[in-house]
Amino acid sequence: SGFEWDSLTDVWGKVTEERAEFEAEEPGSAAAAAEFGDVLFALVNVARWCGIDAEEALAASNRKFRRRWARMARP
């Protein structure tokens, strides 16, 4: 269909490409926001290729961060 990569290496290449496009934009601009969305989309495809539910992986990382933050914030 033309919308699938041949290998995980190719998907990581797309992540690298999208990161470069993001970094080329003016920080805080609408164009940078759009490119950042492309970076996230490419990373979701890495997760898909690896059999990982990207949304659940992010939720787990958020839970881990909140636990760490709560420990640090205690007097």
N, CA, C and O atoms as a MOPAC input file, in Angstrom:
PM7 MOZYME 1SCF
protein

 N      0.81600 1    -1.20800 1     0.00000 1
 C      0.00000 1     0.00000 1     0.00000 1
 C      0.85300 1     1.26200 1     0.00000 1
 O      0.33300 1     2.35600 1    -0.22300 1
 N      2.16500 1     1.12700 1     0.24900 1
 C      3.02400 1     2.30100 1     0.25500 1
 C      3.07500 1     3.02000 1     1.58600 1
 O      3.81400 1     3.99400 1     1.73200 1
 N      2.29800 1     2.55700 1     2.57000 1
 C      2.26500 1     3.20500 1     3.87100 1
 C      2.91900 1     2.35600 1     4.95400 1
 O      2.81800 1     2.68300 1     6.13600 1
 N      3.57900 1     1.28600 1     4.57200 1
 C      4.21100 1     0.39700 1     5.55000 1
 C      5.69700 1     0.32100 1     5.25900 1
 O      6.12100 1     0.34700 1     4.10300 1
 N      6.47200 1     0.22900 1     6.31100 1
 C      7.91300 1     0.08700 1     6.17100 1
 C      8.27300 1    -1.38000 1     6.01700 1
 O      7.49000 1    -2.26400 1     6.36500 1
 N      9.46300 1    -1.62800 1     5.49400 1
 C      9.91600 1    -3.00300 1     5.28500 1
 C     10.53900 1    -3.61600 1     6.52800 1
 O     10.57700 1    -4.83800 1     6.66900 1
 N     11.03300 1    -2.76500 1     7.44000 1
 C     11.70800 1    -3.28900 1     8.62500 1
 C     11.63700 1    -2.28500 1     9.76300 1
 O     11.32700 1    -1.11000 1     9.56300 1
 N     11.93000 1    -2.77200 1    10.95700 1
 C     11.99000 1    -1.89900 1    12.11600 1
 C     13.09200 1    -0.85100 1    11.93500 1
 O     12.94200 1     0.29100 1    12.37000 1
 N     14.17600 1    -1.23200 1    11.30500 1
 C     15.25400 1    -0.27900 1    11.02100 1
 C     14.73400 1     0.88800 1    10.19100 1
 O     15.10600 1     2.03800 1    10.42700 1
 N     13.88100 1     0.59500 1     9.22700 1
 C     13.28400 1     1.65300 1     8.40300 1
 C     12.40100 1     2.57300 1     9.24000 1
 O     12.37900 1     3.78400 1     9.02400 1
 N     11.67700 1     1.99900 1    10.19100 1
 C     10.81200 1     2.81100 1    11.05100 1
 C     11.66800 1     3.73800 1    11.90600 1
 O     11.34500 1     4.91600 1    12.05800 1
 N     12.76500 1     3.21300 1    12.46800 1
 C     13.66600 1     4.06000 1    13.24000 1
 C     14.26200 1     5.15300 1    12.35000 1
 O     14.48100 1     6.27200 1    12.81400 1
 N     14.52000 1     4.84800 1    11.10700 1
 C     14.99500 1     5.86200 1    10.16900 1
 C     13.98300 1     6.98000 1    10.00800 1
 O     14.34900 1     8.15100 1     9.91100 1
 N     12.70900 1     6.61700 1     9.98000 1
 C     11.64100 1     7.62000 1     9.87800 1
 C     11.61300 1     8.49500 1    11.12400 1
 O     11.40000 1     9.70400 1    11.02900 1
 N     11.82700 1     7.89000 1    12.29400 1
 C     11.89400 1     8.66900 1    13.53700 1
 C     13.02000 1     9.70200 1    13.42900 1
 O     12.83300 1    10.86900 1    13.77300 1
 N     14.17900 1     9.26700 1    12.95200 1
 C     15.31800 1    10.16400 1    12.79800 1
 C     14.99900 1    11.29700 1    11.83300 1
 O     15.32100 1    12.45700 1    12.09000 1
 N     14.36600 1    10.94700 1    10.72500 1
 C     13.97200 1    11.94800 1     9.72400 1
 C     13.01400 1    12.97000 1    10.31600 1
 O     13.18200 1    14.17600 1    10.13300 1
 N     12.00700 1    12.47600 1    11.02800 1
 C     11.00800 1    13.38400 1    11.60900 1
 C     11.62000 1    14.25800 1    12.70200 1
 O     11.24300 1    15.42100 1    12.85000 1
 N     12.55200 1    13.70800 1    13.46100 1
 C     13.22500 1    14.50600 1    14.48800 1
 C     13.99500 1    15.65700 1    13.84300 1
 O     13.94600 1    16.78700 1    14.32900 1
 N     14.69600 1    15.37400 1    12.76600 1
 C     15.45000 1    16.41800 1    12.07000 1
 C     14.50400 1    17.51300 1    11.56000 1
 O     14.82200 1    18.69900 1    11.64400 1
 N     13.36100 1    17.11800 1    11.04100 1
 C     12.38800 1    18.10100 1    10.56200 1
 C     11.86500 1    18.94900 1    11.71800 1
 O     11.69500 1    20.16000 1    11.57900 1
 N     11.61200 1    18.31200 1    12.85200 1
 C     11.16300 1    19.03900 1    14.04400 1
 C     12.22400 1    20.04300 1    14.49300 1
 O     11.91500 1    21.20300 1    14.76600 1
 N     13.47000 1    19.58900 1    14.56700 1
 C     14.54700 1    20.45000 1    15.04200 1
 C     14.83500 1    21.61500 1    14.09000 1
 O     15.41700 1    22.61600 1    14.50600 1
 N     14.44100 1    21.49900 1    12.84100 1
 C     14.66300 1    22.56600 1    11.86100 1
 C     13.65100 1    23.69900 1    11.99300 1
 O     13.84900 1    24.77600 1    11.43000 1
 N     12.58400 1    23.46900 1    12.72200 1
 C     11.53000 1    24.48200 1    12.85500 1
 C     11.82300 1    25.43700 1    14.01600 1
 O     12.59300 1    25.12300 1    14.92400 1
 N     11.20100 1    26.58400 1    13.96100 1
 C     11.32400 1    27.58800 1    15.02600 1
 C     10.67400 1    27.04000 1    16.30000 1
 O      9.50000 1    26.66900 1    16.28200 1
 N     11.42800 1    26.98500 1    17.40800 1
 C     10.85700 1    26.47800 1    18.66000 1
 C      9.56800 1    27.21200 1    19.03400 1
 O      9.49900 1    28.44000 1    18.97100 1
 N      8.57300 1    26.46000 1    19.41400 1
 C      7.29700 1    27.03100 1    19.83800 1
 C      6.35400 1    27.39500 1    18.71300 1
 O      5.24000 1    27.85100 1    18.97000 1
 N      6.77000 1    27.20500 1    17.47200 1
 C      5.92900 1    27.58200 1    16.33400 1
 C      4.89200 1    26.49700 1    16.03400 1
 O      4.99400 1    25.35900 1    16.49200 1
 N      3.90400 1    26.89100 1    15.25600 1
 C      2.89300 1    25.92700 1    14.81300 1
 C      3.54300 1    24.83000 1    13.96700 1
 O      3.15200 1    23.66600 1    14.04700 1
 N      4.52800 1    25.20400 1    13.16400 1
 C      5.22400 1    24.21300 1    12.33600 1
 C      5.97500 1    23.21100 1    13.21600 1
 O      5.99700 1    22.01600 1    12.92200 1
 N      6.59000 1    23.70100 1    14.29600 1
 C      7.28800 1    22.79400 1    15.21500 1
 C      6.29000 1    21.84700 1    15.86900 1
 O      6.57600 1    20.66000 1    16.02700 1
 N      5.13500 1    22.35200 1    16.24700 1
 C      4.10300 1    21.50300 1    16.85700 1
 C      3.65800 1    20.41600 1    15.88000 1
 O      3.48300 1    19.26000 1    16.26500 1
 N      3.48000 1    20.79100 1    14.62600 1
 C      3.07200 1    19.81000 1    13.61300 1
 C      4.15200 1    18.75300 1    13.42200 1
 O      3.84900 1    17.56400 1    13.31800 1
 N      5.40100 1    19.17800 1    13.37600 1
 C      6.49500 1    18.21700 1    13.21800 1
 C      6.63200 1    17.32300 1    14.45000 1
 O      6.95500 1    16.14200 1    14.32800 1
 N      6.38700 1    17.88300 1    15.63300 1
 C      6.45000 1    17.06200 1    16.84200 1
 C      5.38900 1    15.97200 1    16.79800 1
 O      5.63300 1    14.84600 1    17.23000 1
 N      4.22300 1    16.30200 1    16.28000 1
 C      3.18700 1    15.28600 1    16.09000 1
 C      3.67000 1    14.17200 1    15.17700 1
 O      3.36500 1    13.00200 1    15.40500 1
 N      4.42600 1    14.53200 1    14.13900 1
 C      4.97900 1    13.52300 1    13.23300 1
 C      5.99900 1    12.64000 1    13.94400 1
 O      6.06500 1    11.43900 1    13.68500 1
 N      6.80000 1    13.23300 1    14.84700 1
 C      7.75600 1    12.44300 1    15.64200 1
 C      6.99700 1    11.42800 1    16.48900 1
 O      7.35300 1    10.25100 1    16.53200 1
 N      5.95200 1    11.89400 1    17.16000 1
 C      5.15600 1    10.98700 1    17.99800 1
 C      4.53000 1     9.87200 1    17.16300 1
 O      4.52600 1     8.70900 1    17.56700 1
 N      4.00500 1    10.23400 1    16.00500 1
 C      3.38700 1     9.23600 1    15.13900 1
 C      4.40500 1     8.17200 1    14.72700 1
 O      4.09800 1     6.98000 1    14.71400 1
 N      5.61900 1     8.61400 1    14.39100 1
 C      6.66500 1     7.66500 1    14.01000 1
 C      7.03100 1     6.76300 1    15.18400 1
 O      7.26200 1     5.56800 1    14.99700 1
 N      7.08700 1     7.32500 1    16.39700 1
 C      7.39700 1     6.51000 1    17.57100 1
 C      6.28800 1     5.49700 1    17.87500 1
 O      6.56200 1     4.38300 1    18.32200 1
 N      5.05700 1     5.88500 1    17.63300 1
 C      3.95100 1     4.94200 1    17.81100 1
 C      4.12300 1     3.76300 1    16.84400 1
 O      3.79200 1     2.62700 1    17.18300 1
 N      4.63200 1     4.03300 1    15.66000 1
 C      4.87300 1     2.94600 1    14.71600 1
 C      6.00700 1     2.03500 1    15.16900 1
 O      5.96500 1     0.83100 1    14.91200 1
 N      7.02500 1     2.58700 1    15.84300 1
 C      8.06200 1     1.73500 1    16.44100 1
 C      7.40100 1     0.79200 1    17.43900 1
 O      7.64800 1    -0.41400 1    17.42300 1
 N      6.56200 1     1.34900 1    18.30300 1
 C      5.87300 1     0.52800 1    19.29400 1
 C      5.05400 1    -0.56800 1    18.61700 1
 O      5.09100 1    -1.72600 1    19.03200 1
 N      4.32700 1    -0.19800 1    17.58900 1
 C      3.49200 1    -1.18100 1    16.87300 1
 C      4.34200 1    -2.31300 1    16.32200 1
 O      3.98000 1    -3.48300 1    16.44300 1
 N      5.47400 1    -1.96800 1    15.71500 1
 C      6.36700 1    -2.99700 1    15.16000 1
 C      6.91900 1    -3.91000 1    16.25100 1
 O      7.23700 1    -5.07200 1    15.99900 1
 N      7.02900 1    -3.36900 1    17.47100 1
 C      7.59200 1    -4.14400 1    18.58400 1
 C      6.51900 1    -4.84100 1    19.41300 1
 O      6.82700 1    -5.47100 1    20.42500 1
 N      5.26700 1    -4.73200 1    18.99100 1
 C      4.17900 1    -5.38300 1    19.71400 1
 C      3.82400 1    -4.69400 1    21.02400 1
 O      3.34600 1    -5.33500 1    21.96000 1
 N      4.05900 1    -3.39400 1    21.08700 1
 C      3.80000 1    -2.61400 1    22.29600 1
 C      2.59200 1    -1.71000 1    22.06700 1
 O      2.46900 1    -1.07000 1    21.02300 1
 N      1.71400 1    -1.66800 1    23.04900 1
 C      0.59500 1    -0.72300 1    23.02700 1
 C      1.16200 1     0.63000 1    23.46700 1
 O      1.42000 1     0.83500 1    24.65400 1
 N      1.35400 1     1.53900 1    22.53400 1
 C      2.00300 1     2.81700 1    22.81500 1
 C      1.24100 1     3.62400 1    23.85900 1
 O      1.85100 1     4.25400 1    24.72300 1
 N     -0.07100 1     3.60800 1    23.78600 1
 C     -0.86900 1     4.37800 1    24.73900 1
 C     -0.68600 1     3.84100 1    26.15700 1
 O     -0.54600 1     4.61600 1    27.10300 1
 N     -0.68700 1     2.51900 1    26.30400 1
 C     -0.48600 1     1.92400 1    27.62500 1
 C      0.94100 1     2.15200 1    28.11200 1
 O      1.15500 1     2.39000 1    29.30000 1
 N      1.90900 1     2.08300 1    27.22000 1
 C      3.30200 1     2.34000 1    27.60800 1
 C      3.45600 1     3.76600 1    28.13700 1
 O      4.14300 1     3.98700 1    29.13500 1
 N      2.82300 1     4.72900 1    27.47700 1
 C      2.87900 1     6.10900 1    27.93900 1
 C      2.16700 1     6.26000 1    29.28200 1
 O      2.66600 1     6.94600 1    30.17400 1
 N      1.01500 1     5.62900 1    29.42900 1
 C      0.28600 1     5.69900 1    30.69500 1
 C      1.12600 1     5.11100 1    31.83400 1
 O      1.13800 1     5.65300 1    32.93900 1
 N      1.82300 1     4.01100 1    31.56900 1
 C      2.67800 1     3.39800 1    32.59100 1
 C      3.82600 1     4.33200 1    32.96200 1
 O      4.17700 1     4.44500 1    34.13700 1
 N      4.40800 1     4.99500 1    31.98000 1
 C      5.48300 1     5.95000 1    32.26400 1
 C      4.96900 1     7.12900 1    33.08100 1
 O      5.65900 1     7.61600 1    33.97600 1
 N      3.77100 1     7.58100 1    32.77800 1
 C      3.17600 1     8.66900 1    33.55600 1
 C      2.94800 1     8.25200 1    35.00000 1
 O      3.20700 1     9.02500 1    35.92200 1
 N      2.46100 1     7.02400 1    35.19700 1
 C      2.25700 1     6.52600 1    36.56100 1
 C      3.58400 1     6.45200 1    37.30700 1
 O      3.66700 1     6.83800 1    38.47300 1
 N      4.62200 1     5.95500 1    36.63600 1
 C      5.94700 1     5.85300 1    37.24800 1
 C      6.46100 1     7.24200 1    37.62600 1
 O      6.99600 1     7.42500 1    38.72000 1
 N      6.30600 1     8.21700 1    36.73500 1
 C      6.74600 1     9.57500 1    37.01700 1
 C      6.00700 1    10.13900 1    38.22800 1
 O      6.62200 1    10.73800 1    39.11100 1
 N      4.68600 1     9.94600 1    38.27100 1
 C      3.90200 1    10.47800 1    39.39900 1
 C      4.35200 1     9.86100 1    40.71500 1
 O      4.42500 1    10.55400 1    41.73000 1
 N      4.65800 1     8.54700 1    40.70800 1
 C      5.15000 1     7.90600 1    41.93600 1
 C      6.47700 1     8.51400 1    42.35700 1
 O      6.66500 1     8.81400 1    43.53600 1
 N      7.39200 1     8.70000 1    41.43300 1
 C      8.69400 1     9.28500 1    41.74100 1
 C      8.55100 1    10.71800 1    42.23700 1
 O      9.21100 1    11.11900 1    43.19600 1
 N      7.69500 1    11.48000 1    41.58800 1
 C      7.47400 1    12.86600 1    41.97900 1
 C      6.89300 1    12.92800 1    43.40000 1
 O      7.29800 1    13.76400 1    44.20700 1
 N      5.94900 1    12.03900 1    43.69100 1
 C      5.32300 1    12.02600 1    45.01800 1
 C      6.37600 1    11.70700 1    46.08800 1
 O      6.35100 1    12.30100 1    47.16600 1
 N      7.29100 1    10.78800 1    45.80900 1
 C      8.34400 1    10.46100 1    46.78100 1
 C      9.27100 1    11.66300 1    47.00200 1
 O      9.67000 1    11.94000 1    48.13300 1
 N      9.60600 1    12.36300 1    45.93700 1
 C     10.50400 1    13.51200 1    46.04100 1
 C      9.83300 1    14.69200 1    46.74300 1
 O     10.49900 1    15.47400 1    47.42200 1
 N      8.52200 1    14.82100 1    46.58200 1
 C      7.79000 1    15.96600 1    47.12500 1
 C      7.48000 1    15.81300 1    48.60200 1
 O      7.08500 1    16.78200 1    49.25000 1
 N      7.64900 1    14.61500 1    49.14800 1
 C      7.35700 1    14.41700 1    50.57400 1
 C      8.38600 1    15.16900 1    51.40700 1
 O      9.57200 1    15.18900 1    51.07700 1
 N      7.91800 1    15.78900 1    52.49700 1
 C      8.85300 1    16.52900 1    53.37100 1
 C      9.78400 1    15.60900 1    54.14100 1
 O     10.62000 1    16.08100 1    54.91100 1

